[in-house]
Amino acid sequence: MVMVQRPAKKWGNSLGIVIPAEITKKMKLKEGQIIEADIKPKKSFDAFGLFKGAKKFKREKEAHRNFW
């Protein structure tokens, strides 16, 4: 099983997705072959104002800044 995220595109009155060539080669998919797909829309959210009202960050101690 392979996870792929692709945009849906308009094809006539339908929507379709394109399976990337590297995936078709890896899975040995052929034209006309029946495949099974679980389809779910990717959820997105607007993060604008997400941290509004959050407390200011505290400064790190000198010893912690040189850790990495």
PDB file of N, CA, C and O in Angstrom:
ATOM      1  N   MET A   1       0.848  -1.178   0.000  1.00  0.00           N
ATOM      2  CA  MET A   1       0.000   0.000   0.000  1.00  0.00           C
ATOM      3  C   MET A   1       0.893   1.240   0.000  1.00  0.00           C
ATOM      4  O   MET A   1       1.924   1.269   0.672  1.00  0.00           O
ATOM      5  N   VAL A   2       0.500   2.239  -0.740  1.00  0.00           N
ATOM      6  CA  VAL A   2       1.263   3.472  -0.870  1.00  0.00           C
ATOM      7  C   VAL A   2       0.322   4.653  -0.603  1.00  0.00           C
ATOM      8  O   VAL A   2      -0.817   4.668  -1.071  1.00  0.00           O
ATOM      9  N   MET A   3       0.811   5.639   0.152  1.00  0.00           N
ATOM     10  CA  MET A   3       0.035   6.850   0.426  1.00  0.00           C
ATOM     11  C   MET A   3       0.490   7.934  -0.533  1.00  0.00           C
ATOM     12  O   MET A   3       1.677   8.256  -0.594  1.00  0.00           O
ATOM     13  N   VAL A   4      -0.448   8.501  -1.283  1.00  0.00           N
ATOM     14  CA  VAL A   4      -0.144   9.564  -2.237  1.00  0.00           C
ATOM     15  C   VAL A   4      -1.170  10.674  -2.054  1.00  0.00           C
ATOM     16  O   VAL A   4      -2.366  10.405  -1.938  1.00  0.00           O
ATOM     17  N   GLN A   5      -0.713  11.908  -2.027  1.00  0.00           N
ATOM     18  CA  GLN A   5      -1.620  13.054  -1.973  1.00  0.00           C
ATOM     19  C   GLN A   5      -1.516  13.777  -3.309  1.00  0.00           C
ATOM     20  O   GLN A   5      -0.445  14.241  -3.700  1.00  0.00           O
ATOM     21  N   ARG A   6      -2.651  13.865  -4.000  1.00  0.00           N
ATOM     22  CA  ARG A   6      -2.688  14.498  -5.316  1.00  0.00           C
ATOM     23  C   ARG A   6      -3.911  15.401  -5.397  1.00  0.00           C
ATOM     24  O   ARG A   6      -4.926  15.112  -4.764  1.00  0.00           O
ATOM     25  N   PRO A   7      -3.838  16.486  -6.161  1.00  0.00           N
ATOM     26  CA  PRO A   7      -5.020  17.338  -6.331  1.00  0.00           C
ATOM     27  C   PRO A   7      -6.021  16.686  -7.287  1.00  0.00           C
ATOM     28  O   PRO A   7      -5.629  16.068  -8.277  1.00  0.00           O
ATOM     29  N   ALA A   8      -7.309  16.827  -6.987  1.00  0.00           N
ATOM     30  CA  ALA A   8      -8.350  16.350  -7.896  1.00  0.00           C
ATOM     31  C   ALA A   8      -8.459  17.341  -9.050  1.00  0.00           C
ATOM     32  O   ALA A   8      -8.420  18.554  -8.843  1.00  0.00           O
ATOM     33  N   LYS A   9      -8.594  16.817 -10.266  1.00  0.00           N
ATOM     34  CA  LYS A   9      -8.690  17.673 -11.447  1.00  0.00           C
ATOM     35  C   LYS A   9      -9.983  17.356 -12.196  1.00  0.00           C
ATOM     36  O   LYS A   9     -10.465  16.224 -12.184  1.00  0.00           O
ATOM     37  N   LYS A  10     -10.522  18.365 -12.836  1.00  0.00           N
ATOM     38  CA  LYS A  10     -11.759  18.229 -13.591  1.00  0.00           C
ATOM     39  C   LYS A  10     -11.480  17.507 -14.900  1.00  0.00           C
ATOM     40  O   LYS A  10     -10.612  17.926 -15.666  1.00  0.00           O
ATOM     41  N   TRP A  11     -12.214  16.415 -15.167  1.00  0.00           N
ATOM     42  CA  TRP A  11     -12.152  15.683 -16.425  1.00  0.00           C
ATOM     43  C   TRP A  11     -13.579  15.534 -16.913  1.00  0.00           C
ATOM     44  O   TRP A  11     -14.301  14.653 -16.446  1.00  0.00           O
ATOM     45  N   GLY A  12     -13.996  16.372 -17.838  1.00  0.00           N
ATOM     46  CA  GLY A  12     -15.388  16.364 -18.284  1.00  0.00           C
ATOM     47  C   GLY A  12     -16.282  16.795 -17.130  1.00  0.00           C
ATOM     48  O   GLY A  12     -16.085  17.862 -16.549  1.00  0.00           O
ATOM     49  N   ASN A  13     -17.274  15.955 -16.799  1.00  0.00           N
ATOM     50  CA  ASN A  13     -18.156  16.233 -15.669  1.00  0.00           C
ATOM     51  C   ASN A  13     -17.674  15.546 -14.391  1.00  0.00           C
ATOM     52  O   ASN A  13     -18.372  15.589 -13.378  1.00  0.00           O
ATOM     53  N   SER A  14     -16.527  14.929 -14.414  1.00  0.00           N
ATOM     54  CA  SER A  14     -16.018  14.158 -13.279  1.00  0.00           C
ATOM     55  C   SER A  14     -14.753  14.785 -12.712  1.00  0.00           C
ATOM     56  O   SER A  14     -14.211  15.738 -13.272  1.00  0.00           O
ATOM     57  N   LEU A  15     -14.298  14.245 -11.610  1.00  0.00           N
ATOM     58  CA  LEU A  15     -12.994  14.589 -11.040  1.00  0.00           C
ATOM     59  C   LEU A  15     -12.114  13.362 -11.109  1.00  0.00           C
ATOM     60  O   LEU A  15     -12.601  12.236 -11.010  1.00  0.00           O
ATOM     61  N   GLY A  16     -10.826  13.572 -11.276  1.00  0.00           N
ATOM     62  CA  GLY A  16      -9.893  12.458 -11.336  1.00  0.00           C
ATOM     63  C   GLY A  16      -8.583  12.826 -10.689  1.00  0.00           C
ATOM     64  O   GLY A  16      -8.303  14.000 -10.447  1.00  0.00           O
ATOM     65  N   ILE A  17      -7.782  11.821 -10.410  1.00  0.00           N
ATOM     66  CA  ILE A  17      -6.431  12.040  -9.888  1.00  0.00           C
ATOM     67  C   ILE A  17      -5.450  11.301 -10.783  1.00  0.00           C
ATOM     68  O   ILE A  17      -5.802  10.308 -11.421  1.00  0.00           O
ATOM     69  N   VAL A  18      -4.239  11.783 -10.826  1.00  0.00           N
ATOM     70  CA  VAL A  18      -3.181  11.145 -11.610  1.00  0.00           C
ATOM     71  C   VAL A  18      -2.258  10.426 -10.642  1.00  0.00           C
ATOM     72  O   VAL A  18      -1.802  11.005  -9.657  1.00  0.00           O
ATOM     73  N   ILE A  19      -1.989   9.167 -10.927  1.00  0.00           N
ATOM     74  CA  ILE A  19      -1.054   8.401 -10.119  1.00  0.00           C
ATOM     75  C   ILE A  19       0.337   8.642 -10.702  1.00  0.00           C
ATOM     76  O   ILE A  19       0.559   8.381 -11.884  1.00  0.00           O
ATOM     77  N   PRO A  20       1.282   9.136  -9.888  1.00  0.00           N
ATOM     78  CA  PRO A  20       2.623   9.433 -10.396  1.00  0.00           C
ATOM     79  C   PRO A  20       3.304   8.203 -11.005  1.00  0.00           C
ATOM     80  O   PRO A  20       3.102   7.078 -10.546  1.00  0.00           O
ATOM     81  N   ALA A  21       4.114   8.434 -12.047  1.00  0.00           N
ATOM     82  CA  ALA A  21       4.788   7.355 -12.763  1.00  0.00           C
ATOM     83  C   ALA A  21       5.636   6.478 -11.849  1.00  0.00           C
ATOM     84  O   ALA A  21       5.672   5.259 -12.014  1.00  0.00           O
ATOM     85  N   GLU A  22       6.330   7.106 -10.870  1.00  0.00           N
ATOM     86  CA  GLU A  22       7.183   6.290  -9.990  1.00  0.00           C
ATOM     87  C   GLU A  22       6.355   5.310  -9.147  1.00  0.00           C
ATOM     88  O   GLU A  22       6.835   4.233  -8.792  1.00  0.00           O
ATOM     89  N   ILE A  23       5.114   5.688  -8.831  1.00  0.00           N
ATOM     90  CA  ILE A  23       4.237   4.794  -8.072  1.00  0.00           C
ATOM     91  C   ILE A  23       3.732   3.666  -8.970  1.00  0.00           C
ATOM     92  O   ILE A  23       3.674   2.510  -8.550  1.00  0.00           O
ATOM     93  N   THR A  24       3.362   4.011 -10.221  1.00  0.00           N
ATOM     94  CA  THR A  24       2.875   2.970 -11.129  1.00  0.00           C
ATOM     95  C   THR A  24       3.969   1.935 -11.413  1.00  0.00           C
ATOM     96  O   THR A  24       3.685   0.743 -11.531  1.00  0.00           O
ATOM     97  N   LYS A  25       5.202   2.392 -11.519  1.00  0.00           N
ATOM     98  CA  LYS A  25       6.311   1.462 -11.739  1.00  0.00           C
ATOM     99  C   LYS A  25       6.564   0.613 -10.504  1.00  0.00           C
ATOM    100  O   LYS A  25       6.739  -0.602 -10.606  1.00  0.00           O
ATOM    101  N   LYS A  26       6.582   1.248  -9.339  1.00  0.00           N
ATOM    102  CA  LYS A  26       6.842   0.540  -8.082  1.00  0.00           C
ATOM    103  C   LYS A  26       5.789  -0.540  -7.821  1.00  0.00           C
ATOM    104  O   LYS A  26       6.108  -1.636  -7.359  1.00  0.00           O
ATOM    105  N   MET A  27       4.521  -0.211  -8.126  1.00  0.00           N
ATOM    106  CA  MET A  27       3.430  -1.152  -7.854  1.00  0.00           C
ATOM    107  C   MET A  27       3.076  -2.010  -9.067  1.00  0.00           C
ATOM    108  O   MET A  27       2.163  -2.833  -9.007  1.00  0.00           O
ATOM    109  N   LYS A  28       3.814  -1.808 -10.182  1.00  0.00           N
ATOM    110  CA  LYS A  28       3.603  -2.558 -11.425  1.00  0.00           C
ATOM    111  C   LYS A  28       2.157  -2.463 -11.907  1.00  0.00           C
ATOM    112  O   LYS A  28       1.551  -3.461 -12.295  1.00  0.00           O
ATOM    113  N   LEU A  29       1.614  -1.237 -11.876  1.00  0.00           N
ATOM    114  CA  LEU A  29       0.256  -1.008 -12.338  1.00  0.00           C
ATOM    115  C   LEU A  29       0.231  -0.911 -13.858  1.00  0.00           C
ATOM    116  O   LEU A  29       1.158  -0.385 -14.473  1.00  0.00           O
ATOM    117  N   LYS A  30      -0.841  -1.424 -14.455  1.00  0.00           N
ATOM    118  CA  LYS A  30      -0.996  -1.386 -15.915  1.00  0.00           C
ATOM    119  C   LYS A  30      -2.293  -0.675 -16.276  1.00  0.00           C
ATOM    120  O   LYS A  30      -3.237  -0.653 -15.487  1.00  0.00           O
ATOM    121  N   GLU A  31      -2.335  -0.099 -17.460  1.00  0.00           N
ATOM    122  CA  GLU A  31      -3.541   0.571 -17.939  1.00  0.00           C
ATOM    123  C   GLU A  31      -4.699  -0.422 -17.986  1.00  0.00           C
ATOM    124  O   GLU A  31      -4.546  -1.542 -18.473  1.00  0.00           O
ATOM    125  N   GLY A  32      -5.850  -0.007 -17.482  1.00  0.00           N
ATOM    126  CA  GLY A  32      -7.036  -0.857 -17.485  1.00  0.00           C
ATOM    127  C   GLY A  32      -7.150  -1.747 -16.251  1.00  0.00           C
ATOM    128  O   GLY A  32      -8.201  -2.337 -16.004  1.00  0.00           O
ATOM    129  N   GLN A  33      -6.079  -1.844 -15.482  1.00  0.00           N
ATOM    130  CA  GLN A  33      -6.096  -2.664 -14.269  1.00  0.00           C
ATOM    131  C   GLN A  33      -7.023  -2.018 -13.233  1.00  0.00           C
ATOM    132  O   GLN A  33      -7.025  -0.798 -13.070  1.00  0.00           O
ATOM    133  N   ILE A  34      -7.805  -2.841 -12.541  1.00  0.00           N
ATOM    134  CA  ILE A  34      -8.686  -2.332 -11.490  1.00  0.00           C
ATOM    135  C   ILE A  34      -7.847  -2.094 -10.235  1.00  0.00           C
ATOM    136  O   ILE A  34      -7.105  -2.973  -9.796  1.00  0.00           O
ATOM    137  N   ILE A  35      -7.973  -0.898  -9.667  1.00  0.00           N
ATOM    138  CA  ILE A  35      -7.272  -0.584  -8.427  1.00  0.00           C
ATOM    139  C   ILE A  35      -8.304  -0.159  -7.384  1.00  0.00           C
ATOM    140  O   ILE A  35      -9.406   0.268  -7.730  1.00  0.00           O
ATOM    141  N   GLU A  36      -7.950  -0.274  -6.139  1.00  0.00           N
ATOM    142  CA  GLU A  36      -8.816   0.129  -5.044  1.00  0.00           C
ATOM    143  C   GLU A  36      -8.183   1.315  -4.345  1.00  0.00           C
ATOM    144  O   GLU A  36      -6.979   1.325  -4.092  1.00  0.00           O
ATOM    145  N   ALA A  37      -8.999   2.320  -4.033  1.00  0.00           N
ATOM    146  CA  ALA A  37      -8.472   3.525  -3.401  1.00  0.00           C
ATOM    147  C   ALA A  37      -9.395   3.963  -2.271  1.00  0.00           C
ATOM    148  O   ALA A  37     -10.616   3.965  -2.429  1.00  0.00           O
ATOM    149  N   ASP A  38      -8.820   4.330  -1.144  1.00  0.00           N
ATOM    150  CA  ASP A  38      -9.565   4.967  -0.058  1.00  0.00           C
ATOM    151  C   ASP A  38      -9.411   6.463  -0.265  1.00  0.00           C
ATOM    152  O   ASP A  38      -8.294   6.982  -0.278  1.00  0.00           O
ATOM    153  N   ILE A  39     -10.521   7.151  -0.426  1.00  0.00           N
ATOM    154  CA  ILE A  39     -10.468   8.578  -0.730  1.00  0.00           C
ATOM    155  C   ILE A  39     -11.034   9.377   0.439  1.00  0.00           C
ATOM    156  O   ILE A  39     -12.141   9.119   0.912  1.00  0.00           O
ATOM    157  N   LYS A  40     -10.246  10.354   0.893  1.00  0.00           N
ATOM    158  CA  LYS A  40     -10.731  11.270   1.923  1.00  0.00           C
ATOM    159  C   LYS A  40     -10.118  12.634   1.654  1.00  0.00           C
ATOM    160  O   LYS A  40      -8.933  12.732   1.336  1.00  0.00           O
ATOM    161  N   PRO A  41     -10.919  13.688   1.781  1.00  0.00           N
ATOM    162  CA  PRO A  41     -10.367  15.025   1.535  1.00  0.00           C
ATOM    163  C   PRO A  41      -9.394  15.413   2.636  1.00  0.00           C
ATOM    164  O   PRO A  41      -9.618  15.128   3.812  1.00  0.00           O
ATOM    165  N   LYS A  42      -8.323  16.061   2.238  1.00  0.00           N
ATOM    166  CA  LYS A  42      -7.350  16.545   3.217  1.00  0.00           C
ATOM    167  C   LYS A  42      -7.930  17.793   3.863  1.00  0.00           C
ATOM    168  O   LYS A  42      -8.324  18.732   3.172  1.00  0.00           O
ATOM    169  N   LYS A  43      -7.982  17.801   5.161  1.00  0.00           N
ATOM    170  CA  LYS A  43      -8.530  18.937   5.879  1.00  0.00           C
ATOM    171  C   LYS A  43      -7.459  19.994   6.061  1.00  0.00           C
ATOM    172  O   LYS A  43      -6.303  19.683   6.352  1.00  0.00           O
ATOM    173  N   SER A  44      -7.849  21.231   5.889  1.00  0.00           N
ATOM    174  CA  SER A  44      -6.927  22.336   6.124  1.00  0.00           C
ATOM    175  C   SER A  44      -7.620  23.319   7.043  1.00  0.00           C
ATOM    176  O   SER A  44      -8.843  23.298   7.185  1.00  0.00           O
ATOM    177  N   PHE A  45      -6.854  24.158   7.651  1.00  0.00           N
ATOM    178  CA  PHE A  45      -7.432  25.152   8.537  1.00  0.00           C
ATOM    179  C   PHE A  45      -6.667  26.448   8.407  1.00  0.00           C
ATOM    180  O   PHE A  45      -5.506  26.469   7.999  1.00  0.00           O
ATOM    181  N   ASP A  46      -7.325  27.506   8.752  1.00  0.00           N
ATOM    182  CA  ASP A  46      -6.724  28.832   8.702  1.00  0.00           C
ATOM    183  C   ASP A  46      -6.112  29.114  10.061  1.00  0.00           C
ATOM    184  O   ASP A  46      -6.840  29.216  11.048  1.00  0.00           O
ATOM    185  N   ALA A  47      -4.805  29.242  10.141  1.00  0.00           N
ATOM    186  CA  ALA A  47      -4.115  29.439  11.413  1.00  0.00           C
ATOM    187  C   ALA A  47      -4.023  30.910  11.804  1.00  0.00           C
ATOM    188  O   ALA A  47      -3.436  31.237  12.835  1.00  0.00           O
ATOM    189  N   PHE A  48      -4.595  31.803  10.992  1.00  0.00           N
ATOM    190  CA  PHE A  48      -4.531  33.219  11.301  1.00  0.00           C
ATOM    191  C   PHE A  48      -5.197  33.472  12.648  1.00  0.00           C
ATOM    192  O   PHE A  48      -6.356  33.107  12.847  1.00  0.00           O
ATOM    193  N   GLY A  49      -4.490  34.080  13.550  1.00  0.00           N
ATOM    194  CA  GLY A  49      -5.044  34.384  14.873  1.00  0.00           C
ATOM    195  C   GLY A  49      -5.031  33.208  15.830  1.00  0.00           C
ATOM    196  O   GLY A  49      -5.587  33.305  16.924  1.00  0.00           O
ATOM    197  N   LEU A  50      -4.413  32.101  15.451  1.00  0.00           N
ATOM    198  CA  LEU A  50      -4.406  30.907  16.278  1.00  0.00           C
ATOM    199  C   LEU A  50      -3.760  31.157  17.633  1.00  0.00           C
ATOM    200  O   LEU A  50      -4.220  30.621  18.641  1.00  0.00           O
ATOM    201  N   PHE A  51      -2.702  31.960  17.674  1.00  0.00           N
ATOM    202  CA  PHE A  51      -1.976  32.208  18.920  1.00  0.00           C
ATOM    203  C   PHE A  51      -2.309  33.571  19.523  1.00  0.00           C
ATOM    204  O   PHE A  51      -1.591  34.063  20.394  1.00  0.00           O
ATOM    205  N   LYS A  52      -3.378  34.162  19.066  1.00  0.00           N
ATOM    206  CA  LYS A  52      -3.777  35.456  19.595  1.00  0.00           C
ATOM    207  C   LYS A  52      -4.049  35.332  21.095  1.00  0.00           C
ATOM    208  O   LYS A  52      -4.804  34.458  21.521  1.00  0.00           O
ATOM    209  N   GLY A  53      -3.444  36.194  21.881  1.00  0.00           N
ATOM    210  CA  GLY A  53      -3.629  36.171  23.327  1.00  0.00           C
ATOM    211  C   GLY A  53      -2.706  35.205  24.055  1.00  0.00           C
ATOM    212  O   GLY A  53      -2.790  35.085  25.277  1.00  0.00           O
ATOM    213  N   ALA A  54      -1.816  34.506  23.327  1.00  0.00           N
ATOM    214  CA  ALA A  54      -0.884  33.582  23.978  1.00  0.00           C
ATOM    215  C   ALA A  54       0.171  34.366  24.751  1.00  0.00           C
ATOM    216  O   ALA A  54       0.497  35.502  24.406  1.00  0.00           O
ATOM    217  N   LYS A  55       0.691  33.750  25.785  1.00  0.00           N
ATOM    218  CA  LYS A  55       1.728  34.400  26.591  1.00  0.00           C
ATOM    219  C   LYS A  55       3.009  34.520  25.777  1.00  0.00           C
ATOM    220  O   LYS A  55       3.254  33.714  24.879  1.00  0.00           O
ATOM    221  N   LYS A  56       3.822  35.515  26.083  1.00  0.00           N
ATOM    222  CA  LYS A  56       5.098  35.697  25.404  1.00  0.00           C
ATOM    223  C   LYS A  56       6.043  34.559  25.784  1.00  0.00           C
ATOM    224  O   LYS A  56       5.950  33.998  26.875  1.00  0.00           O
ATOM    225  N   PHE A  57       6.937  34.234  24.884  1.00  0.00           N
ATOM    226  CA  PHE A  57       7.927  33.195  25.157  1.00  0.00           C
ATOM    227  C   PHE A  57       8.965  33.714  26.135  1.00  0.00           C
ATOM    228  O   PHE A  57       9.341  34.885  26.098  1.00  0.00           O
ATOM    229  N   LYS A  58       9.422  32.830  27.010  1.00  0.00           N
ATOM    230  CA  LYS A  58      10.480  33.195  27.947  1.00  0.00           C
ATOM    231  C   LYS A  58      11.821  32.980  27.263  1.00  0.00           C
ATOM    232  O   LYS A  58      11.968  32.079  26.437  1.00  0.00           O
ATOM    233  N   ARG A  59      12.781  33.796  27.604  1.00  0.00           N
ATOM    234  CA  ARG A  59      14.125  33.614  27.044  1.00  0.00           C
ATOM    235  C   ARG A  59      14.754  32.370  27.624  1.00  0.00           C
ATOM    236  O   ARG A  59      14.598  32.068  28.807  1.00  0.00           O
ATOM    237  N   GLU A  60      15.471  31.647  26.772  1.00  0.00           N
ATOM    238  CA  GLU A  60      16.176  30.457  27.236  1.00  0.00           C
ATOM    239  C   GLU A  60      17.427  30.863  27.981  1.00  0.00           C
ATOM    240  O   GLU A  60      17.997  31.925  27.729  1.00  0.00           O
ATOM    241  N   LYS A  61      17.848  30.021  28.893  1.00  0.00           N
ATOM    242  CA  LYS A  61      19.106  30.263  29.589  1.00  0.00           C
ATOM    243  C   LYS A  61      20.243  30.025  28.609  1.00  0.00           C
ATOM    244  O   LYS A  61      20.102  29.255  27.659  1.00  0.00           O
ATOM    245  N   GLU A  62      21.365  30.683  28.840  1.00  0.00           N
ATOM    246  CA  GLU A  62      22.527  30.568  27.951  1.00  0.00           C
ATOM    247  C   GLU A  62      22.927  29.119  27.729  1.00  0.00           C
ATOM    248  O   GLU A  62      23.262  28.744  26.605  1.00  0.00           O
ATOM    249  N   ALA A  63      22.902  28.301  28.763  1.00  0.00           N
ATOM    250  CA  ALA A  63      23.330  26.899  28.644  1.00  0.00           C
ATOM    251  C   ALA A  63      22.466  26.124  27.645  1.00  0.00           C
ATOM    252  O   ALA A  63      22.963  25.231  26.959  1.00  0.00           O
ATOM    253  N   HIS A  64      21.197  26.455  27.564  1.00  0.00           N
ATOM    254  CA  HIS A  64      20.307  25.740  26.647  1.00  0.00           C
ATOM    255  C   HIS A  64      20.526  26.152  25.201  1.00  0.00           C
ATOM    256  O   HIS A  64      20.309  25.340  24.301  1.00  0.00           O
ATOM    257  N   ARG A  65      20.936  27.352  24.952  1.00  0.00           N
ATOM    258  CA  ARG A  65      21.148  27.808  23.580  1.00  0.00           C
ATOM    259  C   ARG A  65      22.315  27.098  22.909  1.00  0.00           C
ATOM    260  O   ARG A  65      22.313  26.935  21.689  1.00  0.00           O
ATOM    261  N   ASN A  66      23.284  26.683  23.657  1.00  0.00           N
ATOM    262  CA  ASN A  66      24.460  26.010  23.082  1.00  0.00           C
ATOM    263  C   ASN A  66      24.311  24.496  23.068  1.00  0.00           C
ATOM    264  O   ASN A  66      25.267  23.784  22.762  1.00  0.00           O
ATOM    265  N   PHE A  67      23.152  24.009  23.386  1.00  0.00           N
ATOM    266  CA  PHE A  67      22.926  22.561  23.473  1.00  0.00           C
ATOM    267  C   PHE A  67      23.160  21.863  22.142  1.00  0.00           C
ATOM    268  O   PHE A  67      23.813  20.821  22.103  1.00  0.00           O
ATOM    269  N   TRP A  68      22.639  22.420  21.049  1.00  0.00           N
ATOM    270  CA  TRP A  68      22.749  21.764  19.751  1.00  0.00           C
ATOM    271  C   TRP A  68      24.051  22.128  19.109  1.00  0.00           C
ATOM    272  O   TRP A  68      24.341  21.676  18.001  1.00  0.00           O
TER     273      TRP A  68
END
